[in-house]
Amino acid sequence: MEEKIISIIEEILKTEPGIVTSDTKIADIEAWDSLAHVMIIGAIEEELHVSIPLDLAVEIESVQQLLEAVGC
């Protein structure tokens, strides 16, 4: 599931494969703004059939925290 989530992030942010890892912080990628964040959360919820509570979603600051939010 981790690889799928990273793939979703890379697709939305239009980054080269391998740039986004579990250690990536949102601040590390210029394209990861608030709109991209909403799009990433929505795509993950839709494709993986999970739900990330809004209060948790707004506090996510890294890929690792996003992975933990979906249970990885």
Phi and psi restraints in degrees (range 20) as a CNS / XPLOR table:
assign (resid 1 and name C) (resid 2 and name N)
       (resid 2 and name CA) (resid 2 and name C) 1.0 -58.4 20.0 2
assign (resid 2 and name N) (resid 2 and name CA)
       (resid 2 and name C) (resid 3 and name N) 1.0 -43.7 20.0 2
assign (resid 2 and name C) (resid 3 and name N)
       (resid 3 and name CA) (resid 3 and name C) 1.0 -63.6 20.0 2
assign (resid 3 and name N) (resid 3 and name CA)
       (resid 3 and name C) (resid 4 and name N) 1.0 -38.2 20.0 2
assign (resid 3 and name C) (resid 4 and name N)
       (resid 4 and name CA) (resid 4 and name C) 1.0 -65.4 20.0 2
assign (resid 4 and name N) (resid 4 and name CA)
       (resid 4 and name C) (resid 5 and name N) 1.0 -43.0 20.0 2
assign (resid 4 and name C) (resid 5 and name N)
       (resid 5 and name CA) (resid 5 and name C) 1.0 -63.8 20.0 2
assign (resid 5 and name N) (resid 5 and name CA)
       (resid 5 and name C) (resid 6 and name N) 1.0 -44.5 20.0 2
assign (resid 5 and name C) (resid 6 and name N)
       (resid 6 and name CA) (resid 6 and name C) 1.0 -63.5 20.0 2
assign (resid 6 and name N) (resid 6 and name CA)
       (resid 6 and name C) (resid 7 and name N) 1.0 -38.6 20.0 2
assign (resid 6 and name C) (resid 7 and name N)
       (resid 7 and name CA) (resid 7 and name C) 1.0 -62.0 20.0 2
assign (resid 7 and name N) (resid 7 and name CA)
       (resid 7 and name C) (resid 8 and name N) 1.0 -42.1 20.0 2
assign (resid 7 and name C) (resid 8 and name N)
       (resid 8 and name CA) (resid 8 and name C) 1.0 -61.8 20.0 2
assign (resid 8 and name N) (resid 8 and name CA)
       (resid 8 and name C) (resid 9 and name N) 1.0 -45.3 20.0 2
assign (resid 8 and name C) (resid 9 and name N)
       (resid 9 and name CA) (resid 9 and name C) 1.0 -61.0 20.0 2
assign (resid 9 and name N) (resid 9 and name CA)
       (resid 9 and name C) (resid 10 and name N) 1.0 -47.5 20.0 2
assign (resid 9 and name C) (resid 10 and name N)
       (resid 10 and name CA) (resid 10 and name C) 1.0 -61.6 20.0 2
assign (resid 10 and name N) (resid 10 and name CA)
       (resid 10 and name C) (resid 11 and name N) 1.0 -39.2 20.0 2
assign (resid 10 and name C) (resid 11 and name N)
       (resid 11 and name CA) (resid 11 and name C) 1.0 -64.9 20.0 2
assign (resid 11 and name N) (resid 11 and name CA)
       (resid 11 and name C) (resid 12 and name N) 1.0 -46.1 20.0 2
assign (resid 11 and name C) (resid 12 and name N)
       (resid 12 and name CA) (resid 12 and name C) 1.0 -68.4 20.0 2
assign (resid 12 and name N) (resid 12 and name CA)
       (resid 12 and name C) (resid 13 and name N) 1.0 -39.5 20.0 2
assign (resid 12 and name C) (resid 13 and name N)
       (resid 13 and name CA) (resid 13 and name C) 1.0 -83.9 20.0 2
assign (resid 13 and name N) (resid 13 and name CA)
       (resid 13 and name C) (resid 14 and name N) 1.0 -8.2 20.0 2
assign (resid 13 and name C) (resid 14 and name N)
       (resid 14 and name CA) (resid 14 and name C) 1.0 57.0 20.0 2
assign (resid 14 and name N) (resid 14 and name CA)
       (resid 14 and name C) (resid 15 and name N) 1.0 47.9 20.0 2
assign (resid 14 and name C) (resid 15 and name N)
       (resid 15 and name CA) (resid 15 and name C) 1.0 -101.9 20.0 2
assign (resid 15 and name N) (resid 15 and name CA)
       (resid 15 and name C) (resid 16 and name N) 1.0 162.6 20.0 2
assign (resid 15 and name C) (resid 16 and name N)
       (resid 16 and name CA) (resid 16 and name C) 1.0 -70.1 20.0 2
assign (resid 16 and name N) (resid 16 and name CA)
       (resid 16 and name C) (resid 17 and name N) 1.0 145.5 20.0 2
assign (resid 16 and name C) (resid 17 and name N)
       (resid 17 and name CA) (resid 17 and name C) 1.0 -57.1 20.0 2
assign (resid 17 and name N) (resid 17 and name CA)
       (resid 17 and name C) (resid 18 and name N) 1.0 139.2 20.0 2
assign (resid 17 and name C) (resid 18 and name N)
       (resid 18 and name CA) (resid 18 and name C) 1.0 95.3 20.0 2
assign (resid 18 and name N) (resid 18 and name CA)
       (resid 18 and name C) (resid 19 and name N) 1.0 -13.6 20.0 2
assign (resid 18 and name C) (resid 19 and name N)
       (resid 19 and name CA) (resid 19 and name C) 1.0 -73.2 20.0 2
assign (resid 19 and name N) (resid 19 and name CA)
       (resid 19 and name C) (resid 20 and name N) 1.0 -39.6 20.0 2
assign (resid 19 and name C) (resid 20 and name N)
       (resid 20 and name CA) (resid 20 and name C) 1.0 -90.8 20.0 2
assign (resid 20 and name N) (resid 20 and name CA)
       (resid 20 and name C) (resid 21 and name N) 1.0 126.0 20.0 2
assign (resid 20 and name C) (resid 21 and name N)
       (resid 21 and name CA) (resid 21 and name C) 1.0 -130.0 20.0 2
assign (resid 21 and name N) (resid 21 and name CA)
       (resid 21 and name C) (resid 22 and name N) 1.0 176.8 20.0 2
assign (resid 21 and name C) (resid 22 and name N)
       (resid 22 and name CA) (resid 22 and name C) 1.0 -65.4 20.0 2
assign (resid 22 and name N) (resid 22 and name CA)
       (resid 22 and name C) (resid 23 and name N) 1.0 -17.8 20.0 2
assign (resid 22 and name C) (resid 23 and name N)
       (resid 23 and name CA) (resid 23 and name C) 1.0 -89.5 20.0 2
assign (resid 23 and name N) (resid 23 and name CA)
       (resid 23 and name C) (resid 24 and name N) 1.0 -5.5 20.0 2
assign (resid 23 and name C) (resid 24 and name N)
       (resid 24 and name CA) (resid 24 and name C) 1.0 -68.7 20.0 2
assign (resid 24 and name N) (resid 24 and name CA)
       (resid 24 and name C) (resid 25 and name N) 1.0 134.8 20.0 2
assign (resid 24 and name C) (resid 25 and name N)
       (resid 25 and name CA) (resid 25 and name C) 1.0 -101.5 20.0 2
assign (resid 25 and name N) (resid 25 and name CA)
       (resid 25 and name C) (resid 26 and name N) 1.0 149.3 20.0 2
assign (resid 25 and name C) (resid 26 and name N)
       (resid 26 and name CA) (resid 26 and name C) 1.0 -54.5 20.0 2
assign (resid 26 and name N) (resid 26 and name CA)
       (resid 26 and name C) (resid 27 and name N) 1.0 -41.6 20.0 2
assign (resid 26 and name C) (resid 27 and name N)
       (resid 27 and name CA) (resid 27 and name C) 1.0 -64.1 20.0 2
assign (resid 27 and name N) (resid 27 and name CA)
       (resid 27 and name C) (resid 28 and name N) 1.0 -17.7 20.0 2
assign (resid 27 and name C) (resid 28 and name N)
       (resid 28 and name CA) (resid 28 and name C) 1.0 -73.4 20.0 2
assign (resid 28 and name N) (resid 28 and name CA)
       (resid 28 and name C) (resid 29 and name N) 1.0 -20.0 20.0 2
assign (resid 28 and name C) (resid 29 and name N)
       (resid 29 and name CA) (resid 29 and name C) 1.0 -119.7 20.0 2
assign (resid 29 and name N) (resid 29 and name CA)
       (resid 29 and name C) (resid 30 and name N) 1.0 113.9 20.0 2
assign (resid 29 and name C) (resid 30 and name N)
       (resid 30 and name CA) (resid 30 and name C) 1.0 -58.0 20.0 2
assign (resid 30 and name N) (resid 30 and name CA)
       (resid 30 and name C) (resid 31 and name N) 1.0 -37.1 20.0 2
assign (resid 30 and name C) (resid 31 and name N)
       (resid 31 and name CA) (resid 31 and name C) 1.0 -70.6 20.0 2
assign (resid 31 and name N) (resid 31 and name CA)
       (resid 31 and name C) (resid 32 and name N) 1.0 -14.5 20.0 2
assign (resid 31 and name C) (resid 32 and name N)
       (resid 32 and name CA) (resid 32 and name C) 1.0 -85.1 20.0 2
assign (resid 32 and name N) (resid 32 and name CA)
       (resid 32 and name C) (resid 33 and name N) 1.0 77.8 20.0 2
assign (resid 32 and name C) (resid 33 and name N)
       (resid 33 and name CA) (resid 33 and name C) 1.0 -97.6 20.0 2
assign (resid 33 and name N) (resid 33 and name CA)
       (resid 33 and name C) (resid 34 and name N) 1.0 -171.2 20.0 2
assign (resid 33 and name C) (resid 34 and name N)
       (resid 34 and name CA) (resid 34 and name C) 1.0 -65.1 20.0 2
assign (resid 34 and name N) (resid 34 and name CA)
       (resid 34 and name C) (resid 35 and name N) 1.0 -36.9 20.0 2
assign (resid 34 and name C) (resid 35 and name N)
       (resid 35 and name CA) (resid 35 and name C) 1.0 -66.7 20.0 2
assign (resid 35 and name N) (resid 35 and name CA)
       (resid 35 and name C) (resid 36 and name N) 1.0 -44.2 20.0 2
assign (resid 35 and name C) (resid 36 and name N)
       (resid 36 and name CA) (resid 36 and name C) 1.0 -61.4 20.0 2
assign (resid 36 and name N) (resid 36 and name CA)
       (resid 36 and name C) (resid 37 and name N) 1.0 -37.8 20.0 2
assign (resid 36 and name C) (resid 37 and name N)
       (resid 37 and name CA) (resid 37 and name C) 1.0 -62.0 20.0 2
assign (resid 37 and name N) (resid 37 and name CA)
       (resid 37 and name C) (resid 38 and name N) 1.0 -45.1 20.0 2
assign (resid 37 and name C) (resid 38 and name N)
       (resid 38 and name CA) (resid 38 and name C) 1.0 -62.7 20.0 2
assign (resid 38 and name N) (resid 38 and name CA)
       (resid 38 and name C) (resid 39 and name N) 1.0 -41.7 20.0 2
assign (resid 38 and name C) (resid 39 and name N)
       (resid 39 and name CA) (resid 39 and name C) 1.0 -64.8 20.0 2
assign (resid 39 and name N) (resid 39 and name CA)
       (resid 39 and name C) (resid 40 and name N) 1.0 -40.2 20.0 2
assign (resid 39 and name C) (resid 40 and name N)
       (resid 40 and name CA) (resid 40 and name C) 1.0 -63.9 20.0 2
assign (resid 40 and name N) (resid 40 and name CA)
       (resid 40 and name C) (resid 41 and name N) 1.0 -48.9 20.0 2
assign (resid 40 and name C) (resid 41 and name N)
       (resid 41 and name CA) (resid 41 and name C) 1.0 -58.9 20.0 2
assign (resid 41 and name N) (resid 41 and name CA)
       (resid 41 and name C) (resid 42 and name N) 1.0 -47.0 20.0 2
assign (resid 41 and name C) (resid 42 and name N)
       (resid 42 and name CA) (resid 42 and name C) 1.0 -61.3 20.0 2
assign (resid 42 and name N) (resid 42 and name CA)
       (resid 42 and name C) (resid 43 and name N) 1.0 -43.2 20.0 2
assign (resid 42 and name C) (resid 43 and name N)
       (resid 43 and name CA) (resid 43 and name C) 1.0 -66.0 20.0 2
assign (resid 43 and name N) (resid 43 and name CA)
       (resid 43 and name C) (resid 44 and name N) 1.0 -41.0 20.0 2
assign (resid 43 and name C) (resid 44 and name N)
       (resid 44 and name CA) (resid 44 and name C) 1.0 -64.5 20.0 2
assign (resid 44 and name N) (resid 44 and name CA)
       (resid 44 and name C) (resid 45 and name N) 1.0 -45.1 20.0 2
assign (resid 44 and name C) (resid 45 and name N)
       (resid 45 and name CA) (resid 45 and name C) 1.0 -61.0 20.0 2
assign (resid 45 and name N) (resid 45 and name CA)
       (resid 45 and name C) (resid 46 and name N) 1.0 -43.1 20.0 2
assign (resid 45 and name C) (resid 46 and name N)
       (resid 46 and name CA) (resid 46 and name C) 1.0 -70.6 20.0 2
assign (resid 46 and name N) (resid 46 and name CA)
       (resid 46 and name C) (resid 47 and name N) 1.0 -46.9 20.0 2
assign (resid 46 and name C) (resid 47 and name N)
       (resid 47 and name CA) (resid 47 and name C) 1.0 -75.3 20.0 2
assign (resid 47 and name N) (resid 47 and name CA)
       (resid 47 and name C) (resid 48 and name N) 1.0 -30.8 20.0 2
assign (resid 47 and name C) (resid 48 and name N)
       (resid 48 and name CA) (resid 48 and name C) 1.0 -105.4 20.0 2
assign (resid 48 and name N) (resid 48 and name CA)
       (resid 48 and name C) (resid 49 and name N) 1.0 -0.2 20.0 2
assign (resid 48 and name C) (resid 49 and name N)
       (resid 49 and name CA) (resid 49 and name C) 1.0 54.4 20.0 2
assign (resid 49 and name N) (resid 49 and name CA)
       (resid 49 and name C) (resid 50 and name N) 1.0 49.8 20.0 2
assign (resid 49 and name C) (resid 50 and name N)
       (resid 50 and name CA) (resid 50 and name C) 1.0 -123.6 20.0 2
assign (resid 50 and name N) (resid 50 and name CA)
       (resid 50 and name C) (resid 51 and name N) 1.0 167.9 20.0 2
assign (resid 50 and name C) (resid 51 and name N)
       (resid 51 and name CA) (resid 51 and name C) 1.0 -129.7 20.0 2
assign (resid 51 and name N) (resid 51 and name CA)
       (resid 51 and name C) (resid 52 and name N) 1.0 128.3 20.0 2
assign (resid 51 and name C) (resid 52 and name N)
       (resid 52 and name CA) (resid 52 and name C) 1.0 -110.8 20.0 2
assign (resid 52 and name N) (resid 52 and name CA)
       (resid 52 and name C) (resid 53 and name N) 1.0 116.4 20.0 2
assign (resid 52 and name C) (resid 53 and name N)
       (resid 53 and name CA) (resid 53 and name C) 1.0 -56.7 20.0 2
assign (resid 53 and name N) (resid 53 and name CA)
       (resid 53 and name C) (resid 54 and name N) 1.0 141.1 20.0 2
assign (resid 53 and name C) (resid 54 and name N)
       (resid 54 and name CA) (resid 54 and name C) 1.0 -56.2 20.0 2
assign (resid 54 and name N) (resid 54 and name CA)
       (resid 54 and name C) (resid 55 and name N) 1.0 -43.2 20.0 2
assign (resid 54 and name C) (resid 55 and name N)
       (resid 55 and name CA) (resid 55 and name C) 1.0 -63.1 20.0 2
assign (resid 55 and name N) (resid 55 and name CA)
       (resid 55 and name C) (resid 56 and name N) 1.0 -31.9 20.0 2
assign (resid 55 and name C) (resid 56 and name N)
       (resid 56 and name CA) (resid 56 and name C) 1.0 -77.2 20.0 2
assign (resid 56 and name N) (resid 56 and name CA)
       (resid 56 and name C) (resid 57 and name N) 1.0 -41.4 20.0 2
assign (resid 56 and name C) (resid 57 and name N)
       (resid 57 and name CA) (resid 57 and name C) 1.0 -58.6 20.0 2
assign (resid 57 and name N) (resid 57 and name CA)
       (resid 57 and name C) (resid 58 and name N) 1.0 -39.4 20.0 2
assign (resid 57 and name C) (resid 58 and name N)
       (resid 58 and name CA) (resid 58 and name C) 1.0 -74.3 20.0 2
assign (resid 58 and name N) (resid 58 and name CA)
       (resid 58 and name C) (resid 59 and name N) 1.0 -16.6 20.0 2
assign (resid 58 and name C) (resid 59 and name N)
       (resid 59 and name CA) (resid 59 and name C) 1.0 -93.8 20.0 2
assign (resid 59 and name N) (resid 59 and name CA)
       (resid 59 and name C) (resid 60 and name N) 1.0 -8.6 20.0 2
assign (resid 59 and name C) (resid 60 and name N)
       (resid 60 and name CA) (resid 60 and name C) 1.0 -67.7 20.0 2
assign (resid 60 and name N) (resid 60 and name CA)
       (resid 60 and name C) (resid 61 and name N) 1.0 128.6 20.0 2
assign (resid 60 and name C) (resid 61 and name N)
       (resid 61 and name CA) (resid 61 and name C) 1.0 -123.8 20.0 2
assign (resid 61 and name N) (resid 61 and name CA)
       (resid 61 and name C) (resid 62 and name N) 1.0 0.0 20.0 2
assign (resid 61 and name C) (resid 62 and name N)
       (resid 62 and name CA) (resid 62 and name C) 1.0 -153.4 20.0 2
assign (resid 62 and name N) (resid 62 and name CA)
       (resid 62 and name C) (resid 63 and name N) 1.0 164.8 20.0 2
assign (resid 62 and name C) (resid 63 and name N)
       (resid 63 and name CA) (resid 63 and name C) 1.0 -63.5 20.0 2
assign (resid 63 and name N) (resid 63 and name CA)
       (resid 63 and name C) (resid 64 and name N) 1.0 -39.1 20.0 2
assign (resid 63 and name C) (resid 64 and name N)
       (resid 64 and name CA) (resid 64 and name C) 1.0 -59.8 20.0 2
assign (resid 64 and name N) (resid 64 and name CA)
       (resid 64 and name C) (resid 65 and name N) 1.0 -42.9 20.0 2
assign (resid 64 and name C) (resid 65 and name N)
       (resid 65 and name CA) (resid 65 and name C) 1.0 -65.8 20.0 2
assign (resid 65 and name N) (resid 65 and name CA)
       (resid 65 and name C) (resid 66 and name N) 1.0 -35.2 20.0 2
assign (resid 65 and name C) (resid 66 and name N)
       (resid 66 and name CA) (resid 66 and name C) 1.0 -66.2 20.0 2
assign (resid 66 and name N) (resid 66 and name CA)
       (resid 66 and name C) (resid 67 and name N) 1.0 -42.4 20.0 2
assign (resid 66 and name C) (resid 67 and name N)
       (resid 67 and name CA) (resid 67 and name C) 1.0 -61.6 20.0 2
assign (resid 67 and name N) (resid 67 and name CA)
       (resid 67 and name C) (resid 68 and name N) 1.0 -43.0 20.0 2
assign (resid 67 and name C) (resid 68 and name N)
       (resid 68 and name CA) (resid 68 and name C) 1.0 -64.2 20.0 2
assign (resid 68 and name N) (resid 68 and name CA)
       (resid 68 and name C) (resid 69 and name N) 1.0 -34.9 20.0 2
assign (resid 68 and name C) (resid 69 and name N)
       (resid 69 and name CA) (resid 69 and name C) 1.0 -64.7 20.0 2
assign (resid 69 and name N) (resid 69 and name CA)
       (resid 69 and name C) (resid 70 and name N) 1.0 -28.6 20.0 2
assign (resid 69 and name C) (resid 70 and name N)
       (resid 70 and name CA) (resid 70 and name C) 1.0 -99.8 20.0 2
assign (resid 70 and name N) (resid 70 and name CA)
       (resid 70 and name C) (resid 71 and name N) 1.0 2.9 20.0 2
assign (resid 70 and name C) (resid 71 and name N)
       (resid 71 and name CA) (resid 71 and name C) 1.0 93.1 20.0 2
assign (resid 71 and name N) (resid 71 and name CA)
       (resid 71 and name C) (resid 72 and name N) 1.0 21.9 20.0 2
